[in-house]
Amino acid sequence: MIDLISIITPSYNSESYLEECINSVLNQTYINWEMLIVDDGSKDDSRDIINRYANSEIRIKPIFLDNNIGAPSARNLAIEKSKGSYLAFLDSDDLWLPTKLDVQLRFMKENNYDFTFSSYNVISEDNKNIIFKILAPNKIKYSQYLKNTIIGCLTVMINKDKFSSIKMPNLRSSHDMALWLDLLRGGGFAFGIEQPLAKYRLVKASNTNNKFKAIYDVWRVYRNYEGFSFFYSLYNFVFYLFNAIKKRY
């Protein structure tokens, strides 16, 4: 039996990148997938683009929301409706390389891994240049991930049947970080693939202010979500900042 992979894609005002994102899924060498695209109340032409693809491709399953509920809730809605044994995550402005699902699923099944991620390329907004590469370690555990948020959401694949609950916490950002911590807290590992399998688009409009908000949200994960003391949070936060800079050079 060929395993079904459910692809979780939240989308909000993504008309500029959405077609390229969907095409990168359609170009996958692995064909047994469903792509659940949650349009989170977009005001642009995203809904028309999604409908056009869904009308010609039954594996694309749109979910249209009238009101914006935010990325974590949109992802959770898609997870709830997913039918696959495996979950993969792809934001509407990012891309996968053609063998992504094939390589990653084989890696998981051959090694009996339940939680995996890969290296990825950070690309310019127009997808013409690779700015830098994020290299995945062979594996990472809870205590290591606290200090080094190296897992790119667009590269993650999870064996859904092996976890009792997979739900993104309702945080402004870093909700994916909080979920990976949830999955690792029991003592397991996330296993990395050295080969880059995805492209993360560096969008100018989401730059400086959002970066500071994202950094603050990492701090909030330590203090409010994990419940760490100020000093233990600071200890992890210093390593996080160091590794965030290091992985870009």
Sequence and secondary structure as in RCSB ss.txt:
>XXXX:A:sequence
MIDLISIITPSYNSESYLEECINSVLNQTYINWEMLIVDDGSKDDSRDIINRYANSEIRIKPIFLDNNIGAPSAR
NLAIEKSKGSYLAFLDSDDLWLPTKLDVQLRFMKENNYDFTFSSYNVISEDNKNIIFKILAPNKIKYSQYLKNTI
IGCLTVMINKDKFSSIKMPNLRSSHDMALWLDLLRGGGFAFGIEQPLAKYRLVKASNTNNKFKAIYDVWRVYRNY
EGFSFFYSLYNFVFYLFNAIKKRY
>XXXX:A:secstr
    EEEEEEESS TTTHHHHHHHHHT S   EEEEEEEES SSSHHHHHHHHHHH TTEEEEEESS   HHHHH
HHHHHH   SEEEE  TT EE TTHHHHHHHHHHHHT SEEEEEEEEE TTSS EEEEE   SEEEHHHHHH   
  GGG EEEGGG S       SS HHHHHHHHHHTTS EEEEEEEEEEEEE  GGGSHHHHHHHHHHHHHIIIII
S   HHHHHHHHHHHHHHHHHTT 
